[in-house]
Amino acid sequence: MAKDNEGEEKKYGEPAKFDPEFKGPIDNRSCTDILCCLLFIVFIAGFLAVGILAWVHGDPKLLLYPTDSQGNLCGNGAYANKPFLHFFNLLDCASFASVLNGCPTPQVCVESCPTEYWAFAVELLKMTAGQEPDWSKFICTPDVNITGSTAAQIEQYVKDEKCAAYTVSSKAYGGRCIPSLVETIGETLLDTGASAGNVALTDSSGNNITAGQISAGTAALALVLSAQEVVQEIFTDMVASWYLILGGLGASMVVSFIYIVIMRWIAGVMVWFTIFAVIVLNIFGIYYCYTQYVELENVQGSDLSISEVGFTTNISTYTKLRDTWLGIGIALSVILLIILLILIFLRNRIRIAIALIKESSRAVSNIMSTLLFPLIPWILQLILFAYWGAVALFLASSGQAQFEVQDYNTTNSSTPSNLTGQSCTPSTFDTSAVSSSVQCAFVKYGATSLYYQNLFYLQIFNLFGLFWVMNFIVALGQCTLAGAFASYYWAFTKPKDIPTFPLTASFGRSLRYHLGSLAFGSFIIAVVQIIRVMLEYIDHKLKDSENRAAKFLLKCLKCCFWCLEKLLKFLNKNAYIMIAIYGKNFCVSAKKAFFLIMRNILRVAAVTSVTNFLFLLSKLVVTGAIGTLSFYFFTGRITFAAEYVPNLKYYMVPIIVVVIGAYMVAACFFSVYNMAVDTLFLCFLEDLERNDGSPEKPYYMSKELMGILGKKNRKEGEKEKKGCCGCC
C-alpha cells in the first residue's frame, strides 16, 4: 500500500498478512455464535408454537363470512343458502368502515341482495285493499315469522326493528348487500323523497328517506364499488392472458440466462451495449411520448390537466391526456440526463468494473449451479411467507362471539340506560323486562382469557418471526454463494484448482458451523425492521394530529432507521463473506470486513457504485426488452401474432404484470452476479494486502486486473518493477 495511507491502515487495523497455508475458504473450522444458534432454535420453536395456538383457537371462516346480529355466519353451516348480509337501515351505515366493522342496525343473512326499491307501506296498502301482500319482500330477523301477520303486527315488527322498513337496489360486495352506485340511486329515486311505487320510503320511526340521504350515506361506497368492477375486469383479463404472462416470464428467464453466459466472453462489449441499450430505450420512450403528445393536440378534452380530471379507476382516461405524456416524457428526459452525467464522471472507473464483472462471469460460468441456487432461498421464503400469512389469518380470526344489549328503537324505548351495552347471552337473555325492540346482538369476536388479551403481541411476535427468518434465509444464501465464489478466486490455476462441488461444500459449511452467526446478523436487521414497522404504525395513528413537531421527529426517525437498515445490510453482507472464507464468528467477521473496506474506502465506493449501476442497467435492459415486446404483442402491433392476442379490457394489465415479473426474474439472476462481484472484490482487496507478486507471494487476481493496477506476478530471479497502482 502507499506510504501516505499507512496511518489510515493502522487506524483501521493491520492489513492482512501473507499466509502460505491459506488457499481459500478454510475447511478446519468450528461452530460460531453457539448461544445465538440456541436462541434462534428456541425462537423457531416459539414461532411454531404460536402457529399451533392460532390454529387451535382461530377460525378463518369468521373473516371470510359476514356475521349477522345473532352471531350466525352467512353462507356457512345452517346459513349456507344465505350467503349475503343485509342491513335494515342504511342511514346508520354512513361509511364503508361501518359496513365492514358493524353498524348500529339489525343485520340478517339473506339468500340474495334486494334488486328493487320497496317499502313495507306498499304491502299495508295491499292489505287495506283486501289483497294478499307479497311476503317474500319482507326481510326479518330469524325469530320472526312474518307470513300471515296482521297489519298492526307488521307495523310493530318494523317499529321494533324486527323487520326492515324498506329496501333499495343493492349489489353484493364482500358478502354484504351494499346500495348500488350513487349515480344509479340518483337517477332512480326522487330528490325530495325516495319512493317505491306511489309510497315514500320511511325508516322504522316513520321518517322519510330521501335520495340525498341515501347518496350521502353511500357516497364512500361508490368509489369502492367502482374499483371492485375494475378489479373484476382486471381479474378477467389475467385469466384470459395467464399463459401469455407465463410465456413472458419464461422469456425473461431465457434472456437473463443468455445475457449472463454471453458476458463470460464479451463482458466489456455487453456492459457498453447495456449502457447504449438503456440510452436507446430511453430515447425511444421520449420519442413515443412526443408522438402521443402531438397526436392528441386537436383531440377534444385532451388539454385537460390531470388535476382537473382527478382520480379515476379508468386507466385509459389518463392515456388520453396530453399532460400525461408530457410528464412521462419529461421524467424520461431527466433520467437520460442523469445517466449521461454518471457516464461522463465515472468513465475511468468503468474499466475496473468491467474487469470485475468479467471475472464474476468466469466464476459463474465455472460454477453454473450458482444460477439455480437462488431457487432454494426463494422456495424457503415462499413457504415462510405462506406460513406467516396463515398464522396471521388464524390469529386475526381468534375469538368467540361477543353479544351486547342493544335497543334499535331509539325514539321510544323503555329499556333502562344502564342495561344498554352490557354483555349478554342470546339463549338466556330475558326479554320480559325490556321492550320488544331490545335485542341481545352480536358485536364482535373476542374473549377475556390470557390468550385473547395478548393477541396483539402475538401478531407482533409473528411479524418479527417473519422478519428474522426471512433475513436468515437471505443470510444463508449470501454466505453459501460467498463461499463458492471465494473458492474460485483463491484457486491459483483456474479452473483446475477449483474444489469439487464448491457450492455444495459451502452450503454444508454454512449449515453445520455458522447458523448462529447468520442468526445473529439477521436478528439485528429484524430488530431495525420491526422498529420501522412500529414507527409506521405511530405515523398512521398521528396522521390527523396537528402536532407538527411530533410529525417532524417521526419522519426523521423513519429516515434514520431506513438508512440504518441499508447500512446494516451492506455490513452484514460483507460479514457473511468473511464468515464463509475464514469461519470466524459474526462480530469478528464484521470487524474484519469493516476494517478492510475502510482501508480501501475509495476503491470500494467507486467500484461498488459503478458495478451496482451497471447491474441496474442490465436488469433494466432485460426488463425493457421484455416490456417492449409484450407491449407490441398485447396491443396487436405484431401482425403475424395478432390472432393470438385475447380480447382484453385493459391491455396494460398483462403488460405491467410481465414487466414486474421480468424485473424480479432478472433481479434474481443478477443477485448471484452481484454476490460474485462483492465476494471477488473483497478477495481482490485481501489479495493486494497478502501478496506482492513475487514467486513466494503471487497474486491470485486475473491478468486483466493486474494490468489495470500495473502489477504482475514475477518469475524466479525477476526483479520487481515499479508500476502505477493508483488507477483503482
For each residue, the residues with C-beta under 8 A, 3 or more apart:
1: 5 6 9 15 599 688 689
2: 5 6 725 726
3: 6
4: 7
5: 1 2 8 9 599
6: 1 2 3 9 10
7: 4 10 11
8: 5 11 12 598 599
9: 1 5 6 12 13 14 15 599
10: 6 7 13 14
11: 7 8 598
12: 8 9 594 595 598 599
13: 9 10 591 592 595 599
14: 9 10 17
15: 1 9 599 689
16: 596 686 689 690
17: 14 689 690
18: 690 691 696 697
19: 22 690
20: 696
21:
22: 19 26 490 690
23: 490
24: 486 487 489 490 491 499 581
25: 483 486 487 490 506 509 580 581 582 583
26: 22 29 581 582 583
27: 509
28:
29: 26 32 509 513 582 583
30: 513 583
31: 34 37 512 513 514 516
32: 29 513 514 516 517 579 583 584 585 586
33: 36 37 514 516 517 519 520 585 586
34: 31 37 38 516
35: 38 39 516
36: 33 39 40 516 517 519 520 523 586
37: 31 33 34 40 41 515 516 519
38: 34 35 41 42 516
39: 35 36 42 43 519
40: 36 37 43 44 468 472 515 516 519 523
41: 37 38 44 45
42: 38 39 45 46
43: 39 40 46 47 465 468
44: 40 41 47 48 469
45: 41 42 48 49
46: 42 43 49 50 461
47: 43 44 50 51 461 462 465 469
48: 44 45 51 52
49: 45 46 52 53
50: 46 47 53 54 391 395 458 461 462 465
51: 47 48 54 55 387 390 391 394
52: 48 49 55 56
53: 49 50 56 57 451 458
54: 50 51 57 58 391 394 395 398 458 462
55: 51 52 58 391 394
56: 52 53
57: 53 54 394 398 399 451 452
58: 54 55 393 394 395 396 397 398
59: 62 394 397 398
60: 63 64 393 394 397
61: 64 65 73 76 397
62: 59 65 67 73 397 399 445
63: 60 393 396 397
64: 60 61
65: 61 62 73 74 75 76 83 175
66: 73 74 75 84 85 107 109 174 175 176
67: 62 71 72 73 74 85 107 401 442
68: 71 72 74 79 85 107 108 109 442
69: 106 107 108 141 439 441 442
70: 141 142 426 441 442
71: 67 68 401 403 426 442
72: 67 68 77 78 79 109 142
73: 61 62 65 66 67 76 77 79
74: 65 66 67 68 79 82 83 84 85 109 110 175
75: 65 66 79 80 82 83 84 109 175
76: 61 65 73 79 80
77: 72 73 80
78: 72
79: 68 72 73 74 75 76 82 83 109
80: 75 76 77 83
81: 111
82: 74 75 79 109 110 111
83: 65 74 75 79 80 109 111 175
84: 66 74 75 109 110 111 112 113 172 175 176 177
85: 66 67 68 74 107 108 109 110 175 176 177
86: 107 108 109 110 113 114 139 164 167 170 177
87: 90 92 93 99 103 105 106 107 176 177
88: 105 106 107 108 139 161 164 165 204 408
89: 92 93 105 161 164 165 203 204
90: 87 93 168 179 214 217 218
91: 94 203 209 213 214 217
92: 87 89 98 103 104 105
93: 87 89 90 98 99 103 105 217
94: 91 98 216 217 220
95: 98 99 220
96: 99 100 220 221 224
97: 100 101
98: 92 93 94 95 101 102 103
99: 87 93 95 96 103 176 178 221
100: 96 97 174 176
101: 97 98
102: 98 107 443 444
103: 87 92 93 98 99 107
104: 92 406 408
105: 87 88 89 92 93 161 408
106: 69 87 88 141 161 162 164 408 439 441
107: 66 67 68 69 85 86 87 88 102 103
108: 68 69 85 86 88 139 140 141 142
109: 66 68 72 74 75 79 82 83 84 85 86
110: 74 82 84 85 86 113 139 177
111: 81 82 83 84
112: 84 115
113: 84 86 110 170 171 172 177
114: 86 118 139 167 168 169 170 177
115: 112 169 170
116: 167 169 196
117: 166 167 168 169 188 189 194 195 196 201
118: 114 122 137 166 167 196
119: 122 165 166 195 196 197 199 200 201 202
120: 123 124 138 154 158 163 164 165 166
121: 124 125 199 200 202
122: 118 119 125 126 137 196 197 199
123: 120 126 127 133 134 137 138 154
124: 120 121 127 128 133 151 154 155
125: 121 122 128 129 199
126: 122 123 129 131 132 133 134
127: 123 124 130 131 133 151
128: 124 125 151
129: 125 126
130: 127
131: 126 127
132: 126
133: 123 124 126 127 137
134: 123 126 137
135: 138 146 147
136:
137: 118 122 123 133 134 167
138: 120 123 135 146 154 163 164
139: 86 88 108 110 114 163 164 167
140: 108 144 146 157 162 163 164
141: 69 70 106 108 144 162 163 439
142: 70 72 108
143: 162
144: 140 141 157 162 163
145: 148 149
146: 135 138 140 149 154 157 163
147: 135
148: 145
149: 145 146 153 154 157
150: 153 154
151: 124 127 128 154 155
152: 155 156
153: 149 150 156 157
154: 120 123 124 138 146 149 150 151 157 158 163
155: 124 151 152 158 159
156: 152 153 159 160 436
157: 140 144 146 149 153 154 160 162 163
158: 120 154 155 161 162 163 164 165 204
159: 155 156 204 205 409 412 437
160: 156 157 204 408 409 435 436 437
161: 88 89 105 106 158 204 408 409 437 439
162: 106 140 141 143 144 157 158 436 437
163: 120 138 139 140 141 144 146 154 157 158
164: 86 88 89 106 120 138 139 140 158 167
165: 88 89 119 120 158 201 202 203 204
166: 117 118 119 120 196 201 202 203 209
167: 86 114 116 117 118 137 139 164 170
168: 90 114 117 179 180 185 194 201 214
169: 114 115 116 117 179 180 184 185 188
170: 86 113 114 115 167 177 178 179 180
171: 113 177 178 180 225
172: 84 113 175 176 177 178
173: 176 178 221 224 225 228
174: 66 100
175: 65 66 74 75 83 84 85 172
176: 66 84 85 87 99 100 172 173
177: 84 85 86 87 110 113 114 170 171 172
178: 99 170 171 172 173 218 221 225
179: 90 168 169 170 185 214 218 221
180: 168 169 170 171 184 185 225
181: 184 185 222 225 226
182: 185 186 215 218 219 222
183: 186 187 222
184: 169 180 181 187 188
185: 168 169 179 180 181 182 188 189 211 214 215 218
186: 182 183 189 191 211 215
187: 183 184
188: 117 169 184 185
189: 117 185 186 194 195 210 211 214
190: 193 194 195 210 211
191: 186 210 211 212
192: 210
193: 190 200 201 208 209 210 211
194: 117 168 189 190 200 201 208 209 210 211 214
195: 117 119 189 190 198 199 200 201
196: 116 117 118 119 122 166 199 201
197: 119 122
198: 195
199: 119 121 122 125 195 196
200: 119 121 193 194 195 208 209
201: 117 119 165 166 168 193 194 195 196 208 209
202: 119 121 165 166 205 206 207 208 209
203: 89 91 165 166 206 207 209
204: 88 89 158 159 160 161 165 408 409
205: 159 202 409 410 411
206: 202 203
207: 202 203
208: 193 194 200 201 202
209: 91 166 193 194 200 201 202 203 213 214
210: 189 190 191 192 193 194 213 214
211: 185 186 189 190 191 193 194 214 215
212: 191 215 216
213: 91 209 210 216 217
214: 90 91 168 179 185 189 194 209 210 211 217 218
215: 182 185 186 211 212 218 219
216: 94 212 213 219
217: 90 91 93 94 213 214
218: 90 178 179 182 185 214 215 221 222
219: 182 215 216 222
220: 94 95 96 223 224
221: 96 99 173 178 179 218 224 225
222: 181 182 183 218 219 225 226
223: 220 226 227 313
224: 96 173 220 221 227 228
225: 171 173 178 180 181 221 222 228 229
226: 181 222 223 229 230 313
227: 223 224 230 231 313
228: 173 224 225 231 232
229: 225 226 232 233 313
230: 226 227 233 234 313 314
231: 227 228 234 235
232: 228 229 235 236
233: 229 230 236 237 649 650
234: 230 231 237 238 649 650 653
235: 231 232 238 239
236: 232 233 239 240 649
237: 233 234 240 241 648 649 650 651 653 654
238: 234 235 241 242 245 653 654 657
239: 235 236 242
240: 236 237 646 647 648
241: 237 238 244 245 634 646 648 653 654
242: 238 239 245 246
243: 246 247
244: 241 247 248 633 634 644 646 654
245: 238 241 242 248 249 654 657 658 661
246: 242 243 249 250
247: 243 244 250 251
248: 244 245 251 252 626 629 630 654 658 661 662
249: 245 246 252 253 658 661 662 665
250: 246 247 253 254
251: 247 248 254 255 626 629 662
252: 248 249 255 256 622 623 626 658 661 662 665 666
253: 249 250 256 257 665 669
254: 250 251 257 258
255: 251 252 258 259 622 625 626
256: 252 253 259 260 622 665 666 669 670
257: 253 254 260 261 371 669
258: 254 255 261 262
259: 255 256 262 263 270 618 621 622 669
260: 256 257 263 264 361 364 371 669 670 673
261: 257 258 264 365
262: 258 259 265 266 270
263: 259 260 266 267 270 271 357 358 361
264: 260 261 267 358 361 362 364 365
265: 262
266: 262 263 269 270
267: 263 264 270 271 354 357 358 361
268: 271 272 354 358
269: 266 272 273
270: 259 262 263 266 267 273 274
271: 263 267 268 274 275 350 353 354 357 614
272: 268 269 275 276
273: 269 270 276 277
274: 270 271 277 278 614 617 618 621
275: 271 272 278 279 339 343 614 617
276: 272 273 279 280
277: 273 274 280 281 621 624 625
278: 274 275 281 282 339 617 620 621 624
279: 275 276 282 283 336 339 340
280: 276 277 283 284
281: 277 278 284 285 620 621 624 628
282: 278 279 285 286 332 335 336 339
283: 279 280 286 287 336
284: 280 281 287 288 628
285: 281 282 288 289 328 329 332
286: 282 283 289 290 329 332 333 336
287: 283 284 290 291
288: 284 285 291 292
289: 285 286 292 293 325 326 328 329 332
290: 286 287 293 294 325 329
291: 287 288 294 295
292: 288 289 295 296 319 325
293: 289 290 296 297 322 325 326 329
294: 290 291 297
295: 291 292 299
296: 292 293 299 302 320 321 322 325
297: 293 294 302 322
298:
299: 295 296 302 320
300:
301: 304 320
302: 296 297 299 320 321 322
303: 322
304: 301 308 309 321 323
305: 308 309 321 323
306: 309 318 321 323 324 327
307: 310
308: 304 305
309: 304 305 306 312 317 318 321
310: 307
311:
312: 309 317 318
313: 223 226 227 229 230
314: 230 317
315: 318 319 650 652
316: 319 320 650
317: 309 312 314 320 321
318: 306 309 312 315 321 324
319: 292 315 316 324
320: 296 299 301 302 316 317
321: 296 302 304 305 306 309 317 318 324 325
322: 293 296 297 302 303 325 326
323: 304 305 306 326 327
324: 306 318 319 321 327 328
325: 289 290 292 293 296 321 322 328 329
326: 289 293 322 323 329 330
327: 306 323 324 330 331
328: 285 289 324 325 331 332
329: 285 286 289 290 293 325 326 332 333
330: 326 327 333 334
331: 327 328 334 335
332: 282 285 286 289 328 329 335 336
333: 286 329 330 336 337
334: 330 331 337 338
335: 282 331 332 338 339
336: 279 282 283 286 332 333 339 340
337: 333 334 340 341
338: 334 335 341 342
339: 275 278 279 282 335 336 342 343
340: 279 336 337 343 344
341: 337 338 344 345
342: 338 339 345 346 613
343: 275 339 340 346 347 350
344: 340 341 347
345: 341 342
346: 342 343 349 350 606 609 610 613
347: 343 344 350
348: 351 727
349: 346 352 353 606 607 610
350: 271 343 346 347 353 354 610 614
351: 348 354 355 708
352: 349 355 356 606 607 610 705 708 727 728
353: 271 349 350 356 357 607 610 611 614
354: 267 268 271 350 351 357 358
355: 351 352 358 359 702 704 705 708
356: 352 353 359 360 607 611 677 680 681 684 705
357: 263 267 271 353 354 360 361 611 614 673 677
358: 263 264 267 268 354 355 361 362 702 704
359: 355 356 362 363 489 680 701 702 704 705
360: 356 357 363 364 485 673 676 677 680
361: 260 263 264 267 357 358 364 365 673
362: 264 358 359 365 366 488 494 702
363: 359 360 366 367 485 488 489 676 680
364: 260 264 360 361 367 368 370 371 672 673 676
365: 261 264 361 362 368
366: 362 363 488 494 495 498
367: 363 364 370 484 485 488 498 502 503
368: 364 365 371 372
369: 372 373 503 504
370: 364 367 373 481 484 485 503 672 676
371: 257 260 364 368 374 669 672
372: 368 369 375
373: 369 370 376 377 477 480 481 503 672
374: 371 377 378 477 668 669 671 672
375: 372 378 379
376: 373 379 380 477
377: 373 374 380 381 473 474 476 477
378: 374 375 381 382 668
379: 375 376 382 383
380: 376 377 383 384 473
381: 377 378 384 385 470 473
382: 378 379 385 386
383: 379 380 386 387
384: 380 381 387 388 466 469 470 473
385: 381 382 388 389 466 470
386: 382 383 389 390
387: 51 383 384 390 391
388: 384 385 391 392 462 463 465 466
389: 385 386 392 393
390: 51 386 387 393 394
391: 50 51 54 55 387 388 394 395 462
392: 388 389 395 396 459 462 463
393: 58 60 63 389 390 396 397
394: 51 54 55 57 58 59 60 390 391 397 398
395: 50 54 58 391 392 398 455 458 459 462
396: 58 63 392 393 459
397: 58 59 60 61 62 63 393 394 445
398: 54 57 58 59 394 395 445 451 452 455
399: 57 62 402 444 445 446 447 452 455
400: 445 446 447
401: 67 71 442 445
402: 399 423 442 443 444 445 446 447
403: 71 423 424 425 426 429 440 441 442 443
404: 421 422 423 424 440 441 443
405: 415 419 420 421 422 424 429 434 438 439 440 441
406: 104 420 421 438 439 440 441 443
407: 410 413 415 420 434 435 437 438 439
408: 88 104 105 106 160 161 204 437 438 439
409: 159 160 161 204 205 412 413 435 437
410: 205 407 413
411: 205
412: 159 409
413: 407 409 410 435 437 438
414: 434 435
415: 405 407 419 420 434 435 437 438
416: 419 420 434
417: 420
418: 422
419: 405 415 416 422 434 438
420: 405 406 407 415 416 417
421: 404 405 406
422: 404 405 418 419
423: 402 403 404
424: 403 404 405 428 429 440
425: 403 428 429 440
426: 70 71 403 429 440
427:
428: 424 425
429: 403 405 424 425 426 440
430: 433 434
431: 434 436 438
432:
433: 430
434: 405 407 414 415 416 419 430 431 438
435: 160 407 409 413 414 415 438
436: 156 160 162 431
437: 159 160 161 162 407 408 409 413 415
438: 405 406 407 408 413 415 419 431 434 435
439: 69 106 141 161 405 406 407 408
440: 403 404 405 406 424 425 426 429
441: 69 70 106 403 404 405 406
442: 67 68 69 70 71 401 402 403
443: 102 402 403 404 406
444: 102 399 402
445: 62 397 398 399 400 401 402
446: 399 400 402 452
447: 399 400 402 451 452
448: 452 453
449: 452 453
450: 453 454
451: 53 57 398 447 454 455
452: 57 398 399 446 447 448 449 455
453: 448 449 450
454: 450 451 457 458
455: 395 398 399 451 452 458 459
456: 459 460
457: 454 460 461
458: 50 53 54 395 454 455 461 462
459: 392 395 396 455 456 462 463
460: 456 457 463 464 530
461: 46 47 50 457 458 464 465
462: 47 50 54 388 391 392 395 458 459 465 466
463: 388 392 459 460 466 467 530 533
464: 460 461 467 468 526 530
465: 43 47 50 388 461 462 468 469
466: 384 385 388 462 463 469 470
467: 463 464 470 471 525 526 529 530
468: 40 43 464 465 471 472 519 522 523 526
469: 44 47 384 465 466 472 473 522
470: 381 384 385 466 467 473 474
471: 467 468 474 475 521 522 523 525 526 529
472: 40 468 469 475 476 518 519 522
473: 377 380 381 384 469 470 476 477
474: 377 470 471 477 478 522
475: 471 472 478 479 518 521 522 572 576
476: 377 472 473 479 480 510 511 518
477: 373 374 376 377 473 474 480 481
478: 474 475 481 482 573 576 577 675
479: 475 476 482 483 506 510 514 518 576 577 579 580
480: 373 476 477 483 484 503 506 507 510 580
481: 370 373 477 478 484 485 503 506 672 675 676 679
482: 478 479 485 486 506 576 577 579 580 581 675 678 679
483: 25 479 480 486 487 502 505 506 507 509 510 580 581
484: 367 370 480 481 487 488 502 503 505 506
485: 360 363 367 370 481 482 488 489 675 676 679 680
486: 24 25 482 483 489 490 577 580 581 679 683
487: 24 25 483 484 490 491 498 499 502 505 506
488: 362 363 366 367 484 485 491 494 495 498 502 680
489: 24 359 363 485 486 679 680 683 684 687 700 701
490: 22 23 24 25 486 487 683 700
491: 24 487 488 494 495 496 497 498 499 700
492: 497 698 700
493: 496 497
494: 362 366 488 491 497 498
495: 366 488 491 498
496: 491 493
497: 491 492 493 494
498: 366 367 487 488 491 494 495 502
499: 24 487 491 502 505
500: 505
501: 504 505
502: 367 483 484 487 488 498 499 505 506
503: 367 369 370 373 480 481 484 506 507
504: 369 501 507 508
505: 483 484 487 499 500 501 502 508 509
506: 25 479 480 481 482 483 484 487 502 503 509 510 580
507: 480 483 503 504 510 511
508: 504 505 511 512
509: 25 27 29 483 505 506 512 513 514 580 583
510: 476 479 480 483 506 507 513 514 515 518 580
511: 476 507 508 514 515
512: 31 508 509
513: 29 30 31 32 509 510 583
514: 31 32 33 479 509 510 511 517 518 579 583
515: 37 40 510 511 518 519
516: 31 32 33 34 35 36 37 38 40 519 520 585 586
517: 32 33 36 514 520 521 579 585 586 589
518: 472 475 476 479 510 514 515 521 522 576 579 586
519: 33 36 37 39 40 468 472 515 516 522 523
520: 33 36 516 517 523 524 585 586 587
521: 471 475 517 518 524 525 572 575 576 586 590
522: 468 469 471 472 474 475 518 519 525 526 572
523: 36 40 468 471 519 520 526 527
524: 520 521 527 528 568 572
525: 467 471 521 522 528 529 565 568 569 572
526: 464 467 468 471 522 523 529 530
527: 523 524 530 531
528: 524 525 531 532 561 564 565 568
529: 467 471 525 526 532 533 565
530: 460 463 464 467 526 527 533 534
531: 527 528 534 535 561
532: 528 529 535 536 558 561 562 565
533: 463 529 530 536 537
534: 530 531 537 538
535: 531 532 538 539 554 557 558 561
536: 532 533 539 540 558
537: 533 534 540 541
538: 534 535 541 542 554
539: 535 536 542 543 551 554 555 558
540: 536 537 543
541: 537 538
542: 538 539 545 547 550 551 554
543: 539 540
544:
545: 542 550 551
546:
547: 542 550 551
548: 551 552
549: 552 553
550: 542 545 547 553 554
551: 539 542 545 547 548 554 555
552: 548 549 555 556
553: 549 550 556 557
554: 535 538 539 542 550 551 557 558
555: 539 551 552 558 559
556: 552 553 559 560
557: 535 553 554 560 561
558: 532 535 536 539 554 555 561 562
559: 555 556 562 563
560: 556 557 563 564
561: 528 531 532 535 557 558 564 565
562: 532 558 559 565 566
563: 559 560 566 567
564: 528 560 561 567 568
565: 525 528 529 532 561 562 568 569
566: 562 563 569 570
567: 563 564 570 571
568: 524 525 528 564 565 571 572
569: 525 565 566 572 573
570: 566 567 573 574
571: 567 568 574 575 590 593 594
572: 475 521 522 524 525 568 569 575 576 590
573: 478 569 570 576 577 678
574: 570 571 577 578 590 593 594 596 597 678 682
575: 521 571 572 578 579 586 589 590 593
576: 475 478 479 482 518 521 572 573 579 580 589
577: 478 479 482 486 573 574 580 581 593 678 679 682
578: 574 575 581 582 584 589 590 592 593 682
579: 32 479 482 514 517 518 575 576 582 583 584 585 586 589
580: 25 479 480 482 483 486 506 509 510 576 577 679
581: 24 25 26 482 483 486 577 578 683
582: 25 26 29 578 579 589 592
583: 25 26 29 30 32 509 513 514 579
584: 32 578 579 588 589 592
585: 32 33 516 517 520 579 588 589
586: 32 33 36 516 517 518 520 521 575 579 589 590
587: 520 590 591
588: 584 585 591 592
589: 517 575 576 578 579 582 584 585 586 592 593
590: 521 571 572 574 575 578 586 587 593 594
591: 13 587 588 594 595
592: 13 578 582 584 588 589 595 596
593: 571 574 575 577 578 589 590 596 597 682
594: 12 571 574 590 591 597 598
595: 12 13 591 592 598 599
596: 16 574 592 593 599 600 682 685 686 689
597: 574 593 594 600 601 604
598: 8 11 12 594 595 601
599: 1 5 8 9 12 13 15 595 596 685 689
600: 596 597 603 604 685
601: 597 598 604 605
602: 605 606
603: 600 606 607 685 728
604: 597 600 601 607 608 681 685
605: 601 602 608 609
606: 346 349 352 602 603 609 610 728
607: 349 352 353 356 603 604 610 611 681 728
608: 604 605 611 612 678 681
609: 346 605 606 612 613
610: 346 349 350 352 353 606 607 613 614
611: 353 356 357 607 608 614 615 674 677
612: 608 609 615 616 674
613: 342 346 609 610 616 617
614: 271 274 275 350 353 357 610 611 617 618
615: 611 612 618 619 670 673 674 677
616: 612 613 619 620
617: 274 275 278 613 614 620 621
618: 259 274 614 615 621 622 666 670
619: 615 616 622 623 663 666 667 670
620: 278 281 616 617 623 624
621: 259 274 277 278 281 617 618 624 625
622: 252 255 256 259 618 619 625 626 662 663 665 666
623: 252 619 620 626 627 659 662 663 666
624: 277 278 281 620 621 627 628
625: 255 277 621 622 628 629
626: 248 251 252 255 622 623 629 630 658 659 662
627: 623 624 630 631 655 658 659 662
628: 281 284 624 625 631 632
629: 248 251 625 626 632 633
630: 248 626 627 633 634 654 655 658 659
631: 627 628 634 635 655
632: 628 629 635 637 638
633: 244 629 630 636 637 638 641 645
634: 241 244 630 631 645 648 651 654 655
635: 631 632 651
636: 633 642 645
637: 632 633 642
638: 632 633 641 642
639: 642
640:
641: 633 638 644 645
642: 636 637 638 639 645
643:
644: 244 641
645: 633 634 636 641 642 648
646: 240 241 244
647: 240
648: 237 240 241 634 645 651 653 654
649: 233 234 236 237
650: 233 234 237 315 316 653
651: 237 634 635 648 654 655
652: 315 655 656
653: 234 237 238 241 648 650 656 657
654: 237 238 241 244 245 248 630 634 648 651 657 658
655: 627 630 631 634 651 652 658 659
656: 652 653 659 660
657: 238 245 653 654 660 661
658: 245 248 249 252 626 627 630 654 655 661 662
659: 623 626 627 630 655 656 662 663
660: 656 657 663 664
661: 245 248 249 252 657 658 664 665
662: 248 249 251 252 622 623 626 627 658 659 665 666
663: 619 622 623 659 660 666 667
664: 660 661 667 668
665: 249 252 253 256 622 661 662 668 669
666: 252 256 618 619 622 623 662 663 669 670
667: 619 663 664 670 671
668: 374 378 664 665 671 672
669: 253 256 257 259 260 371 374 665 666 672 673
670: 256 260 615 618 619 666 667 673 674
671: 374 667 668 674 675
672: 364 370 371 373 374 481 668 669 675 676
673: 260 357 360 361 364 615 669 670 676 677
674: 611 612 615 670 671 677 678
675: 478 481 482 485 671 672 678 679
676: 360 363 364 370 481 485 672 673 679 680
677: 356 357 360 611 615 673 674 680 681
678: 482 573 574 577 608 674 675 681 682
679: 481 482 485 486 489 577 580 675 676 682 683
680: 356 359 360 363 485 488 489 676 677 683 684
681: 356 604 607 608 677 678 684 685
682: 574 577 578 593 596 678 679 685 686
683: 486 489 490 581 679 680 686 687 700
684: 356 489 680 681 687 688 701 705
685: 596 599 600 603 604 681 682 688 689
686: 16 596 682 683 689 690
687: 489 683 684 690 691 699 700 701
688: 1 684 685 691 699 709
689: 1 15 16 17 596 599 685 686
690: 16 17 18 19 22 686 687 697
691: 18 687 688 694 697 698 699 700
692: 697 720
693: 697 698 699 706 711 712 713 714 720
694: 691 697 698 714 720
695: 698 713 714 715 716
696: 18 20
697: 18 690 691 692 693 694
698: 492 691 693 694 695 713
699: 687 688 691 693 706 711 712 713
700: 489 490 491 492 683 687 691
701: 359 489 684 687 705 706
702: 355 358 359 362 705 706
703: 706 707 712
704: 355 358 359 707 708
705: 352 355 356 359 684 701 702 708 709
706: 693 699 701 702 703 709 711 712 713
707: 703 704 710 712
708: 351 352 355 704 705 727 728
709: 688 705 706 723 724 725 727 728
710: 707 723 724 725 727
711: 693 699 706 723 725
712: 693 699 703 706 707 723
713: 693 695 698 699 706
714: 693 694 695 718 719 720
715: 695 718
716: 695
717:
718: 714 715
719: 714
720: 692 693 694 714
721:
722:
723: 709 710 711 712
724: 709 710 727
725: 2 709 710 711 728
726: 2
727: 348 352 708 709 710 724
728: 352 603 606 607 708 709 725
